[in-house]
């Protein structure tokens, strides 16, 4: 680690670890922030965009129409930042058939499981160190990195660097274990502080702090991004878990990493917060745009089903297609609560209507995709 970059940092201090290496220890939150009209205006725009998205979540007759696919899109993009290559289609196909095409699909599915676990757990346990450990245990279960003590904070030094980089060649070395434990204690105090900053600012600070502490041997980036949505839900800024920032972070990956490092090296809190607020603003608008496109598809599919006088079960299946745009006969059967032949008949009706397409080419254990729905979730859409 280039110690010259960090020795004069206002964000923390350098310490000597066992073995004569240097590590960076971030100071406790919150830092001193300079507020001006430009920052207040940007935060206001982000708040308005997020409020529009949150309001949409309140008015939807079936919010799971968006929650289910949005969580999975986030899982794919957050995991992609860490090097996985699975697509949303890969994940949905695996969930529908339990047949893997890529080994890293299970890692992405674990992200989904961790998010769903965290959202449920928030009803019983506030954000805390215990909460974070439980989340990590779910994320790392039976996947690459499972030997890196899932659900436990690290007991040895880790570091961030290129492939094969040694501790002394690292770009960044987080706190040694004793200092890490103290940093985590301070972070938990910040979670529960009575005097709070605006939630979006709080989320930006916590995300940086968690990544700088790097308390796990693996999975720190994904846990840090999971915490953003969970924190905003706990603070009641989001009515439903519809905002995810990994699409923005993945698109601007190098800037994302550079700004986190600049907070540690030169105290660039302002630049990081502005980047974070832009992410909130853009992804809120993007989510609203995708939500509206899905609603348009729902309306057109229902209208098409009525025009073609499709059976009620086929009309019911339209709702499932919008939530799960890759499905199997078993998935349809469970949703419709009818016999397997009846479910297959409903699927065939949607195939004939052009809503679904068979994607496996098999005679048995087939899977079907709604290409327009996948495009609405994965493709480029203009935001408003």
N, C-alpha and C positions, 0 to 999 in steps of 0.2 A: 504494500500500500504506500502511495506517495504521501508521506507524512507532512510534507510541506503544504499540501492542499488543505489540511485540516487543523494545523496547529494554532491558527488564529481564528478558528470558527467561533461565531457567537452562538451557535446552536448546541455546542457540547464541548467535550474535551477529549484529548488523547490519553490513553493509559497503556502501560506496559503489561502484556500478558505473559503467562508462564511460557518460557521459551524465547524470550527477548523479542517478541513481535509487538507491533503497535496495533491498537484497536481504538475505535471511536465510540464514545459513550454519549448519547444524546441527552441534553438537559431536560428537566421536567417541563411538561406543558402547563399553561400556555406560554408561548413566546410573546414578546412585545410586538404588537402589530401597529403599523401606521395606517390610520384610516383617512381616506380622502374621498372627494366626490366621485372619482373614476371607479374606485373599488366598491363604494356603496352602490353606484349605478349598476355595475356588473352583478353584484350580489342580488340587487332588486330584479334584474332581468332573469337571473337563474331561478329566483324564488317564484316569479310569475310563471315561467315555463314549467317548473315542477308543480306548482299549484294547479295549472291546467291539466297536467297528467293525473294528479291525484284526484281532481274533481271528476275526470273521466272514469277513473276506477270506481268512484262512488255511484255513478249513474248507470253503469253497465248492468243489464239484467242478469248476466252470467259472467262475473269477472274472471272466472277460471278459463274462459275462452281466450284470455290474454295471459293470465298468470302462468298457465302450464307451458305454452310455447316460449314465452319470454324468459322464464327461468332456464330453459334448455338452451336457448340462444346465448344467454350469458355464460352458461357452463362451457359451451364450445369455445367462445371467444376468450374467456379468462384462461382456460386451459391452453389455448393456442399461444398465448403470450409466453407460456412456459415450455413450448416446444411440441405440443401434440398436434396432430394433423387431421384429426377426425372432424367431419362436417356435421351440421345439424341433421342432415339426412342419415348419416351413419349412426348417430345416436338414436334417432327415432326408429330406424330400422332394427337396431339392436333391442330397443325396448319392446318393439312389436313382436320380434321373433326369437330374441335371446341368442341369435347367431351373430358372432362377431366377424367383421371383415378386417378391422384394425385392432391391434392389441391395446391401443390407448383409449378405445371407446369406454372401457371400464373406468378409467381415470375421470373422464368427462361425466359419466353417470354418477360417480361418487361426489362430484361437485354438486350435481342436482340433489343428491341425497343429503348432502351437508346443508345446502340452502333450505330445503324443506324441513330438515330436522331443526335448524336454527330458528326458522319462523314459528314452528310449533313450540319450541323450548322457550321462546321469549314470553310466552304466556305464564311460565312457571319460574323463570330465572332471568334476572336482568343481565345485561352485558357485564362480564366479569372474567377473571382469569380462568375460573372453572368452566364457564361457558365456552371460552376460546379453546380450551383443551378438549372438551367434548366435541366441538366442531371439527377439530383436527383429527380426532380419532375416527370420525365418520369419513372424512375426506381421504384418509390414507389407508383405509381398510382394504387389504388384499390387492394392492396395486403396487406399481413401481414406487420404491421408497418406503414400503411397508416395514422394512427393517430399521427405519430411522425413527424408532420409538413413537409410533402413532399415539396421540393424546397426551404426550409428555413434553414438557419444555426440555430443551437440550441440556446435556450434562458435559458437553465438550464444545470446543471452539469451532465455529463454521466461518465461511468467508464467501465473498462474491467475486467471481472472476471468469475469464474465458476458459474454454475446455482445457483441462490439464493444468490449470494455474495452481501454483503452490500458495501457501499462506502468505509468504513474503512477496509473491507476485500478484496478489489479489488487488482488485480495484477498490474494494471496500471490505473492512473487517469490523463486524458488529461487536458489541460489548462482550468481554469474557464473562463466564458464567456468574461469578459473584455480582458483578456490576449489572449484568442482564437481569438478575433477580430483583435488584433494587429498582431498575428502570420499569420493570413490569409492575412492581408495587406502586410506583408513582403513576403509571398509566391507569391502573385500576382506580386510584384516588381521583384521577381526572374524569373517569367514567361517571363517578358518583358525586362530583362537585356540585354544590348548591348553586353557585354563581356560574351560569353557563353562557357560552358564546352562542351566536346564531348557529343552528344545527348544521348548515352546510359548511360553515367555517370549522366547526367542531369535527365534522367528518373528514375534512381535508387534513387537519392537524393529526387526528388519530391515525389516518392511513399512513402518513409519513412516519409517525413515531413507531408504529408497529413494524414497518419495513426496516427502519433503522435499527431497531432492537433485534429483529430477525430471530425470534425465540425458538424456532423449530429447526431441525436438521434438514427438513424438506417441507414444501407446501406453504412457505411464508407468503408468497405473492398471492396465491389463490385465497388463503385465509384473510389476508388484508383486504382484498377486493370484496369478499363475502361480507366483511364487517360493515362496508359502506351502506349497502342496502338494509342490512339488519339494524344498524344504528338509526337510519332515517325512519324505519318502521317503528322502532321503539320510541323515538322522539315524536311520533305521530305527525311527522311531516309528510309521510306517504300513507295514504289510506290502504293501499294494496301494494304488494311488492312488484312494481312495474318499471322502476328505474334501475338500469344497470349501466355502468360506465366502461366496461371492458371493451366494447366496440370502439370507443374513442381512444382508450389507452392503447389498444392493439394497432389502430390506424396511425397513431402518433407515438409508437413504441419507444423510439430513441429519445424523443423529447421527454417522454414520461420518465424514463430511467435517468436522463441527464438532470432533470429538475429535482428529482429526489436526492441525487448526489449533491447538487448545488445547495440544497437546504443544509446538508451536513457540512459542506466545505466552506460556504461563504454566507450562510444564513439567508438564502434566497426565498424566504417565506412568501413574500409578495408574489413573485413569479409563479411559485407552485400553487398558491391559492387562486390566482387568476386562471391558470391552466385547469385547475379542478372545477372552478365555476363555469368555465367554457364547456367543459365536459358535461356538467349537469344540464346546462342550457341546451346544448346540441342534442344530447341523448334524450332529454325530455321531449323535445320537439319531434325527434325521430320516432320515439315510442308512440306519440300521439298520431303521427302520420301512419305508422304501421297499424295501429289500432283501428283507425278509420278505414284503411284499406281492407282489413279483415272484416269489419262490419259491412262494407260494401259487398264483399264476396258472399258473406252470409245472406244478405238480402237477395243477391242475384241467384244464389243456389236454391234458396227457398222458393223464389219465383219460378225458377226452371223446373223444380220438382213438382210444383203445382200445375204448371202448364202441361207437363208430360203425364200428369195424373199418377205420379209414383205412389207406391204404397206408403202408409203412415210410418212404417219402420224405416224406409229409405229417407223420408223427411226427417225423422229423428236422428238418423245417422249423420246428417249434415252438421249437426252441432258437434259431434265427435270429430268429424273430419277437420273442423276448424281448430280444435284443441290439439288433436293428434293427426297431423297431416300425413303420417305414415302409419298404416294400421294393418292388422291381420284379421282373419275370420274370427279367431278366438277373442281378439280385442273387441270386435263388433258384437259378438255374442254376449260377452260379459256386460257391455254397456247397454245393449237392448234388452237383456234378460229374456232371450228367446232361444230356440234350438239353433244348433250350428247350421243346418241347411237353411233355416229362415234368415240367419245373419248373412250367409253367403248370397242369398237371393237379394237382400237389401244392398250388399256391396255391388253385385252385378248390375243392379239398376242404376247405381251412381257411375259405374264404368260406362254403361251405355249412354248415360246423359253427358259424358265427357268430364265429369268432376273428378273421377279417380282413374288411375292407370296402374296396371299390374307391373311390378318392377323386378321380379325375381326370375321370371321365365320358367318357373317350376310348375309341375302339376299339383304338387302337394306343398303345404306350409307356405302358401303364397303371401305376398305383402303388396299393399297398394298405396300409391302416393297421390296426394292432391297437389299437383305441380304449381298451381296458381297460389295456393296457400304458402307453400315453401318459398316461392318467389317473394311473397309479401313479407316473409320473415327474414329471408337471407339476402334479398337483392337490394339494390340502391333505390331509395325512395326520396323524393324531395320533401323537406320539412317545411312547415308553415310558421 
